[in-house]
């Protein structure tokens, strides 16, 4: 095992390759030499160049396929067979040019077939999910005992029944075509941006009749409850306030308690794929009924759950931290290198105390150069190499960048035996395992997706370098990365690097995570366009280049819908805290202006334009000391966040909800921030707003006590704190007089 550990450590730096034996000098000139080669995760270009160097074969990789990531461990394997296997796992083929060089490049035939096969498989899975969903909600026959039956069937309301009746009319191929971030809108009187729904008069008539009975029963039950318990009146008032603010937790529901007295003028059925975020559904089905004035009189939704559950991915803290008695390992132990163990420990949220620890110099040298030391070259690679040795097989892996979820990247730890690791690999739906003939091949289950989201290692290296040299990456640095790579939530392998070197660049504090589409729009704007926006001028959308207009189209019509509609009732006294929650919750539709395909029936309007309001502010980065380093995970804090933290600490109701664990911030480093509030104006009173922040923090910025912050910054924090103190909570009421601020 000690010898294996030395080999693994060596491959972290240069890999290992040989052909034949040292006493056989003619081996390099054989037509099909035997190759012994081992490497942790590297680009396929580097691996092929290594093999070419030791075999003397004329081999190279085209730029298009150069960034596929492979782990290889072969012993006395024929070169021709190794080349075939490399081409197989990377969807490539070998072609010889006029100079006799064999080039590895993507095979058009293979990639087209993969696209067709994966599309067909996706449609099959969606169809299966819809079929099971509908089957689960079929009416229960009268002669079937209800005891033990599916409670979801028994409790299904009229809106849910109508949704499933309409769903039967929608082709599953159309549902499957709605990918992450997309929507498909059906209508009884479609615009150019909608599809026809057909005649559903009978379905709607049944819905209204049954809905009115249910609404009356709810109102009668509410009146009876109010008579029995006067407190119910206040509870109902708070519930109405909550529904007015959020549209109901977990869904977009309107009009459940109101009877429908006139037939709807229009019905929409929306298929939306908002992606998976923790417990949120993937594909949703929403039904809306509109009156003649375009007001929503009834809205409800159902969903087709998919993806990973937050609860399933995050380990129970009590179980994770409970003392464990040493258990003898069952199977072949994996001897991980010290660097792999340190990396796993550094990025494991279950070992929260390690989050404030500075990486060793040896690890740091590798972390800052992901173009040389691949993010997958640590424990994952070492475990695969251990599998190859223990099973005595030739191994070739093409590892996808999304082989783990964003949460698994911080909670997985490391498997301790070859057997447990191999079981994890075979259970991973992102990986495909093929065994036979003394070989083991690992490749992405979805090669199309893997190619689409492959992280540009050079771009990641540049982002890290910018963060290290500037203290925090600039907005230009982040936008440049966004133009070349998918967002970190989709490529979990970059998460440790973002947390260590660019955390502040992707966090918007109370505004949530930085919007990736907005980042890409900003990255595509020219310097003169940015200057025009900063000066207060507007940019007509029609004047933007096709690439930007495509991104604007995504913001306007994609999922989830985030249009802001000016209404008199929106000018109420909603405070900063509730505004923050509203940005995180689904918004209940009010009228046709909330629906992009209604307010923009022919696509982006010719008079749509982009504006921006800029301001200069400060931000701080906490300097945390002592045994609780959690403050180091807060990222950059502006006036909003500092006011919020103080307000949470001084509010008794929030203390009762567990907010007493917020650390005290004594010292900070102060930076300069440009805040850019962008607004896309699609129609009078209808916009889509996003904020980007350009932070500048000197690498050697001095430590500053909170009491010594710039006076203007302290005044702004105080102003925002006063606004928070006026906040009204429909769910737990107001609080007593707060203590004075700490500065």
SEFIMAR-614025 format. One line per 4 residues: number of its first residue (from 1); their letters; for each residue x, z negated, y negated of C-alpha. Coordinates in Angstrom, 1 decimal, decimal comma. Layout:
<sites>
NUM	A	X/Z/Y  ...;
</sites>
This chain:
<sites>
1	XXXX	0,0/0,0/0,0  2,9/-0,7/-2,3  4,2/2,8/-1,7  0,7/4,3/-2,4;
5	XXXX	0,6/2,3/-5,7  3,9/3,7/-6,8  2,7/7,2/-6,1  -0,5/6,7/-8,0;
9	XXXX	1,4/5,3/-11,0  3,7/8,3/-11,0  0,8/10,7/-10,9  -0,6/9,1/-14,1;
13	XXXX	2,3/10,6/-15,9  3,3/13,9/-14,3  1,4/14,3/-11,0  3,2/15,2/-7,8;
17	XXXX	3,7/18,4/-6,0  5,9/20,0/-3,4  6,0/22,8/-0,8  7,6/22,9/2,5;
21	XXXX	10,5/20,5/2,8  13,7/20,0/0,9  15,7/21,5/3,8  13,7/24,7/3,7;
25	XXXX	14,8/26,6/0,6  12,9/29,8/1,6  9,5/28,0/1,5  8,9/28,9/-2,2;
29	XXXX	9,1/32,6/-1,3  6,7/32,5/1,6  3,5/34,6/1,1  1,2/31,7/1,9;
33	XXXX	3,3/28,5/1,6  2,1/25,1/2,6  1,4/23,0/-0,4  1,5/19,2/-0,8;
37	XXXX	0,2/18,2/-4,2  -1,4/15,1/-5,7  -2,7/14,4/-9,2  -5,1/12,2/-11,0;
41	XXXX	-7,7/13,9/-13,2  -6,1/16,8/-15,2  -7,3/20,1/-16,6  -7,5/22,8/-13,9;
45	XXXX	-5,0/24,8/-16,1  -2,4/22,0/-15,7  -3,0/21,7/-12,0  -2,7/25,4/-11,4;
49	XXXX	0,4/25,6/-13,5  2,0/22,8/-11,5  1,2/24,5/-8,3  2,5/27,8/-9,6;
53	XXXX	5,8/26,1/-10,6  6,5/24,7/-7,2  5,3/27,7/-5,2  6,7/30,4/-7,3;
57	XXXX	3,3/32,1/-7,2  2,1/33,9/-10,3  -0,9/31,8/-11,1  -2,7/31,0/-14,4;
61	XXXX	-6,1/30,0/-15,8  -8,1/31,8/-18,4  -8,9/29,9/-21,5  -12,6/29,9/-20,8;
65	XXXX	-12,2/27,9/-17,6  -9,1/25,9/-18,6  -10,9/22,6/-19,4  -12,5/22,0/-16,0;
69	XXXX	-11,2/18,6/-14,8  -9,9/18,3/-11,3  -8,5/15,6/-9,0  -6,4/17,0/-6,1;
73	XXXX	-4,8/15,6/-3,1  -3,6/18,0/-0,4  -0,9/17,8/2,3  0,6/20,9/3,9;
77	XXXX	-2,4/23,0/2,8  -2,1/26,8/2,8  -1,9/28,0/-0,8  -4,5/30,6/-0,2;
81	XXXX	-7,0/27,9/1,0  -6,2/25,6/-1,9  -6,8/28,5/-4,3  -10,1/29,3/-2,6;
85	XXXX	-11,2/25,6/-2,9  -10,2/25,4/-6,5  -12,2/28,5/-7,3  -15,1/27,1/-5,3;
89	XXXX	-15,5/23,7/-7,1  -15,0/25,3/-10,6  -17,4/28,2/-10,1  -14,5/30,6/-10,6;
93	XXXX	-12,8/33,5/-9,0  -9,2/34,8/-8,8  -8,4/38,3/-10,2  -5,0/39,9/-10,4;
97	XXXX	-3,8/41,7/-13,5  -1,4/44,6/-13,9  1,6/42,2/-14,0  0,6/40,7/-10,7;
101	XXXX	-0,6/37,4/-12,2  -3,6/35,9/-10,5  -6,0/34,5/-13,1  -8,6/31,9/-12,4;
105	XXXX	-11,8/32,5/-14,5  -15,5/31,8/-14,3  -17,3/34,1/-11,9  -20,3/35,9/-13,6;
109	XXXX	-22,0/36,2/-10,3  -21,6/32,5/-9,4  -22,6/31,2/-12,8  -25,7/33,4/-13,0;
113	XXXX	-26,7/32,2/-9,5  -26,1/28,6/-10,4  -28,3/29,0/-13,5  -31,1/30,5/-11,5;
117	XXXX	-30,8/28,0/-8,7  -30,7/25,0/-11,0  -33,6/26,3/-13,0  -35,6/26,7/-9,8;
121	XXXX	-34,6/23,3/-8,6  -35,5/21,7/-11,9  -38,9/23,4/-11,8  -39,4/22,2/-8,2;
125	XXXX	-38,7/18,6/-9,2  -41,0/18,7/-12,2  -43,7/20,3/-10,1  -43,3/17,5/-7,5;
129	XXXX	-43,4/14,8/-10,1  -46,6/16,3/-11,7  -48,2/16,7/-8,3  -47,5/13,0/-7,4;
133	XXXX	-48,6/11,9/-10,8  -51,9/13,7/-10,5  -52,4/12,5/-6,9  -51,8/8,9/-7,8;
137	XXXX	-54,6/9,2/-10,4  -57,3/11,0/-8,4  -60,6/9,2/-8,5  -61,0/6,6/-5,7;
141	XXXX	-63,8/7,6/-3,3  -66,8/5,2/-3,3  -66,2/4,3/0,3  -62,6/3,1/-0,2;
145	XXXX	-62,0/-0,6/-0,7  -60,6/-1,3/-4,1  -58,7/-4,4/-3,0  -55,0/-3,6/-3,1;
149	XXXX	-55,6/-0,2/-4,7  -53,4/1,1/-7,4  -54,3/-0,9/-10,5  -53,2/2,0/-12,7;
153	XXXX	-56,0/4,1/-11,2  -58,6/1,4/-11,6  -57,6/0,8/-15,3  -57,3/4,5/-16,3;
157	XXXX	-59,4/5,1/-19,4  -61,3/8,2/-20,5  -58,3/9,5/-22,5  -56,0/9,3/-19,5;
161	XXXX	-58,5/11,1/-17,3  -58,9/13,9/-19,8  -55,1/14,3/-20,1  -54,8/14,7/-16,3;
165	XXXX	-57,6/17,2/-16,2  -55,9/19,3/-18,9  -52,5/18,8/-17,2  -53,9/20,6/-14,1;
169	XXXX	-54,4/23,7/-16,3  -50,7/23,8/-17,5  -48,3/25,8/-15,4  -45,5/23,5/-14,1;
173	XXXX	-43,0/26,3/-15,0  -44,0/25,8/-18,6  -43,5/22,0/-18,3  -40,2/22,5/-16,7;
177	XXXX	-39,1/24,8/-19,5  -39,3/22,0/-22,0  -35,8/20,6/-22,0  -34,3/17,5/-23,7;
181	XXXX	-35,2/17,5/-27,4  -37,9/20,2/-27,1  -41,7/20,4/-27,4  -44,4/22,8/-26,3;
185	XXXX	-47,8/22,7/-28,1  -51,0/24,0/-26,6  -54,1/24,4/-28,8  -57,8/25,4/-28,6;
189	XXXX	-57,2/27,6/-31,7  -53,4/28,3/-31,6  -51,1/29,1/-34,5  -48,1/31,4/-34,0;
193	XXXX	-46,1/28,3/-33,0  -48,6/27,2/-30,4  -50,0/28,5/-27,0  -53,6/28,9/-26,1;
197	XXXX	-55,2/26,1/-24,2  -58,3/28,0/-23,0  -61,8/26,7/-22,7  -61,8/22,9/-22,2;
201	XXXX	-65,2/22,2/-23,7  -66,5/20,5/-20,5  -63,4/18,3/-20,3  -63,8/17,2/-24,0;
205	XXXX	-67,5/16,7/-23,6  -67,0/14,3/-20,7  -64,2/12,6/-22,6  -66,3/11,9/-25,6;
209	XXXX	-69,2/10,6/-23,6  -67,1/8,2/-21,6  -64,9/7,3/-24,6  -67,9/6,3/-26,7;
213	XXXX	-69,1/4,0/-23,9  -65,7/2,4/-23,6  -65,3/2,0/-27,4  -68,7/0,3/-27,7;
217	XXXX	-67,7/-2,1/-24,8  -64,5/-3,0/-26,5  -66,2/-3,7/-29,8  -68,9/-5,8/-28,1;
221	XXXX	-66,2/-7,7/-26,2  -64,3/-8,3/-29,5  -67,4/-9,7/-31,3  -68,0/-12,0/-28,4;
225	XXXX	-64,5/-13,2/-28,4  -64,6/-13,9/-32,2  -67,7/-16,0/-31,7  -66,1/-18,0/-29,0;
229	XXXX	-62,7/-18,3/-30,7  -62,4/-17,9/-34,5  -58,6/-17,4/-34,1  -59,4/-14,1/-32,5;
233	XXXX	-60,3/-12,7/-35,9  -56,8/-13,3/-37,2  -55,3/-11,9/-34,0  -57,3/-8,7/-34,4;
237	XXXX	-56,2/-8,4/-38,0  -52,6/-8,7/-37,0  -53,1/-6,2/-34,2  -54,6/-3,7/-36,7;
241	XXXX	-51,6/-4,2/-39,0  -49,3/-3,6/-36,2  -51,1/-0,4/-35,1  -51,1/0,8/-38,7;
245	XXXX	-47,3/0,3/-38,9  -46,3/1,6/-35,5  -49,2/3,3/-33,8  -49,0/0,8/-31,0;
249	XXXX	-46,0/-0,3/-29,0  -44,8/2,3/-26,5  -47,1/5,2/-27,4  -49,0/7,2/-30,0;
253	XXXX	-52,5/6,0/-29,8  -55,3/6,5/-32,3  -59,0/5,9/-32,3  -59,4/4,0/-29,0;
257	XXXX	-62,0/1,6/-30,5  -63,9/4,1/-32,6  -66,8/6,2/-31,4  -66,7/10,0/-31,9;
261	XXXX	-69,9/11,2/-33,6  -69,1/14,9/-34,2  -67,4/17,4/-31,8  -63,7/17,9/-32,6;
265	XXXX	-62,7/21,0/-34,5  -59,4/21,4/-32,7  -57,6/19,9/-29,7  -53,9/19,9/-29,2;
269	XXXX	-52,0/19,2/-25,9  -48,3/18,5/-26,4  -45,6/18,6/-23,8  -42,6/16,8/-25,2;
273	XXXX	-39,2/16,0/-23,7  -37,6/13,3/-25,8  -34,7/12,7/-23,4  -34,1/9,3/-21,8;
277	XXXX	-33,2/6,3/-23,8  -33,3/3,1/-21,8  -36,9/2,6/-20,7  -38,4/5,5/-22,7;
281	XXXX	-40,1/8,3/-20,7  -38,6/11,7/-20,4  -41,5/14,1/-20,4  -44,7/13,0/-22,3;
285	XXXX	-48,1/14,6/-22,4  -50,0/13,9/-25,6  -53,6/14,8/-26,4  -55,0/14,9/-29,9;
289	XXXX	-58,5/15,6/-31,2  -58,9/16,7/-34,9  -61,9/16,7/-37,1  -62,8/19,6/-39,5;
293	XXXX	-60,6/18,1/-42,2  -57,6/18,0/-39,9  -57,6/14,2/-39,4  -56,8/12,8/-36,0;
297	XXXX	-59,8/11,2/-34,5  -58,4/10,4/-31,1  -54,9/10,5/-29,7  -53,4/9,3/-26,4;
301	XXXX	-50,5/10,0/-24,2  -49,2/9,7/-20,6  -45,8/10,3/-19,3  -43,8/11,6/-16,4;
305	XXXX	-41,1/8,8/-16,0  -37,6/9,9/-15,1  -34,0/8,9/-15,7  -32,4/5,5/-15,4;
309	XXXX	-33,9/2,2/-16,3  -32,1/-0,1/-18,7  -33,1/-3,0/-16,5  -31,6/-1,3/-13,4;
313	XXXX	-28,3/-0,5/-15,1  -27,6/-3,7/-16,9  -26,5/-6,5/-14,5  -28,1/-9,9/-14,7;
317	XXXX	-25,8/-12,0/-16,9  -26,4/-15,1/-14,8  -25,5/-13,2/-11,7  -22,5/-11,5/-13,3;
321	XXXX	-21,0/-14,7/-14,7  -21,8/-17,0/-11,8  -18,8/-18,3/-9,9  -18,2/-16,2/-6,7;
325	XXXX	-16,5/-17,5/-3,6  -13,8/-15,1/-2,5  -15,1/-12,8/0,2  -12,8/-10,8/2,5;
329	XXXX	-13,0/-7,1/1,7  -14,8/-5,1/4,4  -13,0/-1,8/4,8  -9,9/-0,2/3,4;
333	XXXX	-8,9/-1,9/0,1  -8,1/0,3/-2,9  -4,9/-0,7/-4,6  -5,7/0,0/-8,3;
337	XXXX	-2,8/0,3/-10,8  -2,5/-2,3/-13,5  -3,4/0,2/-16,1  -6,6/1,2/-14,3;
341	XXXX	-7,6/-2,5/-13,9  -6,9/-3,1/-17,6  -8,9/-0,1/-18,7  -11,9/-1,2/-16,5;
345	XXXX	-11,7/-4,8/-17,8  -11,4/-3,6/-21,4  -14,6/-1,5/-21,2  -16,7/-3,9/-19,1;
349	XXXX	-19,4/-5,6/-21,2  -19,8/-8,2/-18,5  -16,4/-9,4/-19,5  -17,4/-9,7/-23,2;
353	XXXX	-14,4/-11,9/-24,0  -12,1/-9,0/-23,4  -13,8/-6,8/-26,1  -11,6/-8,3/-28,8;
357	XXXX	-8,4/-7,9/-26,8  -5,8/-5,4/-27,9  -4,8/-2,9/-25,2  -1,3/-3,1/-23,9;
361	XXXX	1,2/-0,7/-25,3  1,3/1,2/-22,0  -2,4/1,6/-22,0  -2,6/2,4/-25,7;
365	XXXX	-0,2/5,3/-25,3  -2,6/6,8/-22,8  -5,8/6,0/-24,7  -4,7/7,8/-27,9;
369	XXXX	-3,9/11,0/-26,0  -6,9/11,9/-23,8  -5,6/15,5/-23,9  -2,6/14,3/-21,9;
373	XXXX	-4,1/11,4/-20,0  -7,7/12,3/-19,1  -10,5/9,7/-19,5  -11,2/10,2/-15,8;
377	XXXX	-7,6/9,6/-14,7  -7,9/5,8/-14,4  -9,8/4,0/-11,6  -12,0/6,9/-10,7;
381	XXXX	-9,0/9,1/-9,9  -7,2/6,4/-8,1  -10,2/5,7/-6,0  -10,6/9,4/-5,0;
385	XXXX	-6,9/9,6/-4,1  -7,3/6,4/-2,0  -10,2/8,1/-0,2  -8,1/11,2/0,6;
389	XXXX	-5,4/9,0/2,1  -7,6/6,7/4,1  -9,7/9,5/5,5  -6,7/11,8/6,0;
393	XXXX	-8,4/14,8/4,3  -7,4/17,3/1,7  -9,4/16,5/-1,4  -10,4/18,7/-4,3;
397	XXXX	-12,7/17,2/-7,0  -14,2/18,8/-10,1  -15,6/15,8/-12,0  -18,4/16,1/-14,6;
401	XXXX	-18,2/14,2/-17,9  -21,6/12,7/-17,3  -20,9/11,3/-13,8  -21,8/8,0/-15,3;
405	XXXX	-24,5/6,9/-17,8  -23,8/5,4/-21,2  -24,6/2,0/-19,8  -22,8/2,4/-16,5;
409	XXXX	-19,6/3,2/-18,4  -19,6/-0,4/-19,6  -21,0/-2,3/-16,6  -19,7/-0,6/-13,5;
413	XXXX	-16,5/-2,5/-12,8  -14,5/-0,9/-9,9  -15,3/-0,5/-6,3  -12,9/-2,6/-4,1;
417	XXXX	-12,8/-0,5/-0,9  -12,7/3,1/0,1  -15,9/2,7/1,9  -17,8/1,2/-1,0;
421	XXXX	-16,5/3,8/-3,4  -17,4/6,7/-1,2  -20,9/5,2/-0,8  -21,2/5,2/-4,6;
425	XXXX	-20,0/8,8/-4,8  -22,5/10,0/-2,2  -25,4/8,1/-3,9  -24,5/9,5/-7,3;
429	XXXX	-27,0/12,2/-8,2  -24,5/13,7/-10,6  -22,1/14,6/-7,8  -22,3/16,8/-4,8;
433	XXXX	-20,1/16,1/-1,7  -19,1/18,7/0,9  -17,0/17,7/4,0  -15,6/19,7/6,9;
437	XXXX	-12,6/21,4/8,3  -10,3/18,5/7,1  -11,4/19,0/3,5  -13,6/17,0/1,1;
441	XXXX	-15,0/18,7/-2,0  -16,6/16,9/-4,9  -18,3/19,0/-7,6  -21,1/18,5/-10,2;
445	XXXX	-24,6/18,6/-8,9  -25,5/20,5/-12,0  -22,6/22,8/-12,8  -24,5/24,5/-15,7;
449	XXXX	-25,0/21,1/-17,4  -21,4/20,0/-16,6  -20,0/23,1/-18,3  -22,3/22,8/-21,3;
453	XXXX	-21,4/19,2/-22,1  -17,7/19,2/-21,2  -15,9/17,1/-23,8  -13,1/18,9/-25,6;
457	XXXX	-10,2/16,6/-25,0  -8,3/18,0/-28,0  -11,2/17,3/-30,3  -11,4/13,7/-28,9;
461	XXXX	-7,7/13,3/-29,5  -8,0/14,5/-33,1  -10,9/12,1/-33,7  -8,8/9,2/-32,3;
465	XXXX	-5,8/10,2/-34,4  -8,0/10,3/-37,6  -9,4/6,9/-36,9  -5,9/5,4/-36,3;
469	XXXX	-4,4/7,0/-39,4  -7,2/6,4/-41,8  -8,6/3,1/-40,6  -11,9/4,8/-39,8;
473	XXXX	-12,6/8,6/-39,3  -14,0/10,4/-42,3  -17,4/12,2/-42,1  -15,5/15,5/-41,9;
477	XXXX	-13,6/14,2/-38,9  -16,8/13,2/-37,1  -18,6/16,4/-38,0  -15,7/18,4/-36,7;
481	XXXX	-15,9/16,5/-33,4  -19,7/17,1/-33,3  -19,3/20,8/-33,6  -17,2/20,9/-30,5;
485	XXXX	-18,6/18,1/-28,3  -22,0/16,7/-27,2  -23,1/13,4/-28,5  -21,5/10,3/-26,9;
489	XXXX	-24,8/9,2/-25,4  -24,7/12,3/-23,1  -21,0/12,0/-22,2  -20,3/8,4/-21,3;
493	XXXX	-16,6/8,9/-20,5  -15,9/9,0/-24,3  -17,7/5,7/-25,0  -14,7/3,4/-24,5;
497	XXXX	-12,7/5,6/-27,0  -15,5/5,6/-29,5  -15,8/1,9/-29,3  -12,1/1,4/-29,7;
501	XXXX	-11,2/4,0/-32,3  -14,3/5,5/-34,0  -17,1/3,0/-33,5  -17,9/2,8/-37,2;
505	XXXX	-18,2/6,6/-37,4  -21,3/6,8/-35,2  -23,2/3,8/-36,4  -25,7/3,9/-39,3;
509	XXXX	-26,4/0,1/-39,2  -30,1/-0,4/-39,9  -30,7/3,3/-39,9  -29,7/3,6/-36,2;
513	XXXX	-27,2/6,0/-34,6  -25,9/9,0/-36,5  -28,1/12,0/-35,9  -26,1/14,6/-34,0;
517	XXXX	-28,0/17,7/-35,3  -27,5/16,5/-38,9  -23,8/16,0/-38,3  -23,6/19,6/-37,0;
521	XXXX	-25,5/20,9/-40,0  -23,1/19,1/-42,3  -20,1/20,4/-40,4  -21,4/24,0/-40,9;
525	XXXX	-21,9/23,6/-44,7  -19,2/25,1/-46,9  -17,4/23,0/-49,4  -19,3/24,7/-52,3;
529	XXXX	-22,6/24,0/-50,6  -21,7/20,3/-50,2  -20,7/20,1/-53,8  -24,0/21,7/-54,9;
533	XXXX	-26,0/19,2/-52,9  -23,9/16,3/-54,3  -24,6/17,5/-57,8  -28,3/17,4/-57,2;
537	XXXX	-29,0/21,1/-56,6  -31,1/22,3/-53,7  -30,2/24,8/-51,0  -33,0/27,2/-49,9;
541	XXXX	-33,1/27,2/-46,1  -33,3/31,0/-46,2  -29,9/31,1/-47,8  -28,2/29,2/-45,0;
545	XXXX	-26,3/31,0/-42,2  -28,1/31,6/-38,9  -26,3/28,8/-37,2  -27,5/26,2/-39,7;
549	XXXX	-31,0/27,6/-39,7  -31,2/27,3/-35,9  -30,2/23,6/-36,3  -32,8/23,1/-39,0;
553	XXXX	-35,4/24,7/-36,8  -34,5/22,1/-34,1  -34,9/19,3/-36,6  -38,3/20,6/-37,7;
557	XXXX	-39,9/21,4/-34,3  -37,9/19,4/-31,8  -38,6/16,1/-30,1  -39,2/13,5/-31,1;
561	XXXX	-41,1/14,5/-34,2  -39,7/12,7/-37,3  -41,6/14,2/-40,2  -42,2/12,0/-43,2;
565	XXXX	-45,6/12,5/-44,9  -46,3/11,2/-48,3  -49,6/9,3/-48,3  -51,0/6,7/-50,7;
569	XXXX	-51,1/4,1/-47,9  -47,4/4,6/-47,3  -46,6/3,1/-50,7  -47,6/-0,4/-49,4;
573	XXXX	-45,4/-3,4/-49,5  -43,6/-2,6/-46,2  -40,3/-4,3/-46,4  -36,8/-3,3/-45,1;
577	XXXX	-37,1/-5,0/-41,7  -40,4/-3,3/-40,9  -39,0/0,0/-42,2  -36,1/-0,4/-39,7;
581	XXXX	-38,5/-1,1/-36,9  -40,7/1,9/-37,8  -37,7/4,2/-37,5  -37,2/2,9/-33,9;
585	XXXX	-40,8/3,2/-32,8  -43,1/6,2/-32,1  -45,3/7,1/-35,1  -49,0/7,4/-34,7;
589	XXXX	-50,3/10,8/-36,0  -52,7/10,6/-38,9  -53,6/14,2/-39,6  -52,4/17,8/-39,2;
593	XXXX	-49,4/17,2/-41,5  -47,8/15,1/-38,8  -47,7/18,1/-36,5  -44,9/20,6/-37,2;
597	XXXX	-46,7/23,5/-35,6  -49,7/22,9/-37,9  -47,9/22,3/-41,2  -45,6/25,2/-40,4;
601	XXXX	-47,8/27,5/-38,4  -45,5/30,5/-38,6  -42,2/28,8/-38,3  -39,8/27,6/-41,0;
605	XXXX	-41,4/28,4/-44,4  -39,6/30,8/-46,7  -39,7/28,2/-49,5  -38,2/25,4/-47,4;
609	XXXX	-35,2/23,8/-48,9  -32,5/21,1/-48,4  -31,8/18,4/-51,0  -29,5/15,4/-51,0;
613	XXXX	-29,2/12,2/-53,0  -25,7/10,7/-53,0  -24,4/7,3/-54,0  -21,2/5,3/-53,9;
617	XXXX	-21,2/1,9/-52,2  -19,0/-0,5/-50,4  -19,0/-1,5/-46,8  -17,1/-4,2/-44,8;
621	XXXX	-15,5/-4,6/-41,4  -15,7/-8,1/-40,1  -12,5/-9,9/-39,0  -13,5/-12,2/-36,2;
625	XXXX	-11,4/-15,0/-34,9  -11,9/-17,7/-32,3  -13,5/-17,6/-28,9  -16,5/-15,5/-29,9;
629	XXXX	-15,4/-11,9/-30,6  -18,9/-10,4/-30,7  -18,7/-9,8/-34,4  -16,0/-7,2/-33,7;
633	XXXX	-18,7/-5,1/-32,1  -20,8/-5,0/-35,3  -19,1/-1,9/-36,7  -19,2/-1,2/-40,4;
637	XXXX	-21,7/-3,4/-42,4  -23,2/-2,3/-45,7  -25,4/-4,3/-48,1  -28,4/-3,7/-45,9;
641	XXXX	-26,8/-5,1/-42,8  -25,1/-8,1/-44,5  -28,5/-9,0/-46,1  -30,2/-8,6/-42,7;
645	XXXX	-27,7/-10,9/-40,9  -28,1/-13,6/-43,5  -31,9/-13,3/-43,5  -32,1/-13,5/-39,7;
649	XXXX	-29,9/-16,6/-39,7  -32,1/-18,4/-42,2  -35,5/-17,4/-40,7  -36,9/-20,0/-38,3;
653	XXXX	-39,1/-17,6/-36,4  -36,2/-15,4/-35,7  -34,1/-18,4/-34,7  -36,7/-19,2/-32,1;
657	XXXX	-36,4/-15,6/-30,8  -32,7/-16,1/-30,0  -31,1/-15,0/-33,3  -29,1/-18,2/-33,5;
661	XXXX	-26,3/-16,5/-31,6  -25,2/-14,4/-34,6  -21,6/-15,2/-35,5  -20,6/-16,3/-38,9;
665	XXXX	-18,5/-13,8/-40,9  -15,8/-15,4/-43,0  -13,4/-12,6/-43,7  -13,7/-8,9/-43,9;
669	XXXX	-11,9/-5,7/-44,9  -13,6/-3,8/-47,7  -13,9/0,0/-47,7  -15,6/2,6/-49,9;
673	XXXX	-18,7/4,5/-48,7  -20,5/7,6/-49,8  -24,1/7,5/-48,8  -25,8/10,9/-48,5;
677	XXXX	-29,6/10,9/-48,1  -30,6/14,4/-47,0  -34,1/15,7/-47,1  -35,5/18,9/-45,6;
681	XXXX	-38,6/19,9/-47,6  -40,9/21,8/-45,3  -44,2/21,6/-47,2  -45,6/19,7/-50,2;
685	XXXX	-45,2/16,0/-49,3  -43,7/16,7/-45,9  -40,0/16,2/-45,3  -37,5/15,4/-42,6;
689	XXXX	-34,9/12,9/-43,8  -31,5/11,9/-42,4  -28,6/9,9/-43,8  -24,9/10,4/-43,3;
693	XXXX	-22,2/8,0/-44,5  -18,6/8,9/-45,3  -16,6/5,7/-44,9  -13,0/5,3/-46,2;
697	XXXX	-11,0/2,2/-45,1  -7,3/1,9/-45,7  -5,5/1,1/-42,5  -3,7/-1,8/-44,3;
701	XXXX	-6,8/-3,0/-46,2  -6,3/-6,7/-47,0  -8,4/-9,5/-45,6  -11,0/-10,6/-48,1;
705	XXXX	-13,2/-13,7/-48,0  -16,9/-13,1/-48,2  -17,1/-15,1/-51,4  -14,6/-12,7/-53,0;
709	XXXX	-16,5/-9,4/-52,4  -16,8/-7,1/-55,5  -19,5/-8,6/-57,9  -21,6/-5,4/-57,8;
713	XXXX	-21,6/-5,5/-54,0  -22,7/-9,1/-53,9  -25,5/-8,4/-56,3  -26,8/-5,6/-54,2;
717	XXXX	-26,7/-7,8/-51,1  -28,6/-10,4/-52,9  -31,2/-7,9/-54,1  -31,8/-6,7/-50,5;
721	XXXX	-31,9/-10,2/-49,2  -34,7/-11,1/-51,7  -36,6/-8,1/-50,5  -36,3/-9,3/-46,9;
725	XXXX	-37,5/-12,8/-47,9  -40,7/-11,3/-49,0  -41,2/-9,6/-45,6  -44,6/-10,2/-43,9;
729	XXXX	-44,7/-10,1/-40,2  -48,0/-9,2/-38,5  -46,7/-10,7/-35,2  -45,5/-14,1/-36,3;
733	XXXX	-46,3/-14,7/-39,9  -44,1/-15,8/-42,8  -41,5/-18,6/-43,0  -40,6/-21,5/-45,1;
737	XXXX	-38,3/-21,6/-48,0  -34,9/-20,2/-47,0  -31,6/-21,8/-47,7  -29,3/-20,3/-50,4;
741	XXX	-27,0/-17,4/-49,5  -23,4/-18,1/-48,4  -21,9/-16,5/-51,5;
</sites>
